[in-house]
Amino acid sequence: MSENIEQKCLAKGVKLTEQRKIIAKVMSQSNDHPDVDELYNRVSKIDSKISIATVYRTVKLFEESGILTKHEFKGGKARYEELNEGHHDHLIDVKSGEIIEFVDDEIEKLQEKIADKYGYQLVDHKLELYGVKKKS
């Protein structure tokens, strides 16, 4: 089981106020990639005193501390997810905004092969695929 965001904050020395704890808990329980507005809507149901400015500041702090990662998918707001050790790519539905995480060994091998062909060793990469659902 992976560490949750609150545990990562403690490990990195990030001070956790009660409001930050709520934001960390909600983010840890998210199965999607919420933007700040979505995250604010979720945390304000738990504590209506949390302002959107607090959510923005907390997300920025978590990002700068290497706890969250920011995605700027085409045509939308910045979205966030917990920074994990495991690599994955994203398939984004341009109509619904749904984001599917996936890992494909063939794609990973092909990227290595391409880098090698041009005389490079990959140190990092990101793959974002954009599509619409096929009609059944």
CORKA-V298740 format. One record per pair of residues at least 4 apart in sequence whose ideal C-beta (glycine too) atoms are under 8 Angstrom apart, sorted by the first residue. I is the first residue (numbers start at 1). J is the second residue. If there is no record, write none. Layout:
# CORKA-V298740
i->I j->J
i->I j->J
This chain:
# CORKA-V298740
i->2 j->82
i->2 j->84
i->3 j->7
i->3 j->8
i->3 j->11
i->4 j->8
i->4 j->24
i->4 j->25
i->4 j->28
i->5 j->9
i->5 j->24
i->5 j->25
i->5 j->27
i->5 j->28
i->5 j->62
i->5 j->67
i->5 j->68
i->5 j->82
i->6 j->10
i->6 j->16
i->6 j->21
i->6 j->24
i->6 j->25
i->6 j->28
i->7 j->11
i->8 j->12
i->8 j->67
i->8 j->82
i->9 j->14
i->9 j->16
i->9 j->20
i->9 j->24
i->9 j->62
i->9 j->65
i->9 j->67
i->10 j->14
i->10 j->16
i->12 j->65
i->12 j->66
i->12 j->67
i->14 j->20
i->14 j->61
i->14 j->62
i->14 j->65
i->14 j->67
i->15 j->20
i->16 j->20
i->16 j->21
i->16 j->24
i->17 j->21
i->18 j->22
i->18 j->47
i->19 j->23
i->19 j->43
i->19 j->47
i->19 j->49
i->19 j->50
i->19 j->54
i->19 j->58
i->20 j->24
i->20 j->58
i->20 j->61
i->21 j->25
i->22 j->26
i->22 j->43
i->22 j->46
i->22 j->47
i->22 j->50
i->23 j->27
i->23 j->39
i->23 j->43
i->23 j->50
i->23 j->54
i->23 j->55
i->23 j->58
i->23 j->59
i->24 j->28
i->24 j->58
i->24 j->62
i->25 j->29
i->26 j->30
i->26 j->39
i->26 j->42
i->26 j->43
i->26 j->46
i->27 j->34
i->27 j->39
i->27 j->62
i->27 j->68
i->27 j->80
i->27 j->82
i->28 j->82
i->30 j->34
i->30 j->39
i->30 j->42
i->30 j->81
i->32 j->38
i->32 j->99
i->33 j->71
i->33 j->79
i->33 j->80
i->33 j->81
i->33 j->99
i->34 j->38
i->34 j->39
i->34 j->42
i->34 j->79
i->34 j->80
i->35 j->39
i->35 j->76
i->35 j->77
i->35 j->78
i->35 j->79
i->35 j->80
i->36 j->40
i->36 j->52
i->36 j->55
i->36 j->56
i->36 j->59
i->36 j->77
i->36 j->78
i->36 j->80
i->37 j->41
i->37 j->52
i->37 j->77
i->38 j->42
i->39 j->43
i->39 j->55
i->39 j->59
i->39 j->80
i->40 j->44
i->40 j->50
i->40 j->52
i->40 j->55
i->41 j->45
i->42 j->46
i->43 j->47
i->43 j->50
i->43 j->55
i->44 j->48
i->44 j->50
i->46 j->50
i->50 j->54
i->50 j->55
i->51 j->55
i->52 j->56
i->53 j->57
i->54 j->58
i->55 j->59
i->56 j->60
i->57 j->61
i->58 j->62
i->59 j->63
i->59 j->68
i->59 j->80
i->60 j->64
i->61 j->65
i->62 j->67
i->62 j->68
i->62 j->80
i->63 j->67
i->63 j->68
i->63 j->69
i->63 j->70
i->63 j->80
i->66 j->83
i->67 j->82
i->67 j->83
i->68 j->80
i->68 j->81
i->68 j->82
i->68 j->83
i->69 j->80
i->69 j->81
i->69 j->82
i->69 j->83
i->70 j->78
i->70 j->79
i->70 j->80
i->71 j->78
i->71 j->79
i->71 j->80
i->71 j->81
i->71 j->90
i->72 j->78
i->72 j->79
i->73 j->79
i->73 j->90
i->73 j->92
i->73 j->99
i->73 j->128
i->73 j->130
i->74 j->92
i->74 j->94
i->74 j->128
i->74 j->130
i->75 j->94
i->76 j->97
i->79 j->99
i->86 j->103
i->87 j->103
i->87 j->108
i->88 j->101
i->88 j->102
i->88 j->103
i->89 j->101
i->89 j->102
i->89 j->103
i->89 j->104
i->89 j->107
i->89 j->126
i->89 j->127
i->89 j->128
i->89 j->129
i->90 j->99
i->90 j->100
i->90 j->101
i->90 j->102
i->90 j->127
i->90 j->128
i->90 j->129
i->91 j->99
i->91 j->100
i->91 j->102
i->91 j->129
i->91 j->130
i->91 j->131
i->92 j->97
i->92 j->98
i->92 j->99
i->92 j->100
i->92 j->128
i->92 j->129
i->92 j->130
i->92 j->131
i->93 j->97
i->93 j->98
i->93 j->99
i->93 j->100
i->93 j->131
i->93 j->132
i->93 j->133
i->94 j->130
i->94 j->131
i->94 j->132
i->95 j->132
i->95 j->133
i->96 j->133
i->103 j->108
i->104 j->108
i->105 j->109
i->106 j->110
i->107 j->111
i->107 j->127
i->108 j->112
i->109 j->113
i->110 j->114
i->111 j->115
i->111 j->122
i->111 j->125
i->111 j->127
i->112 j->116
i->112 j->122
i->113 j->117
i->114 j->118
i->115 j->120
i->115 j->121
i->115 j->122
i->116 j->120
i->116 j->121
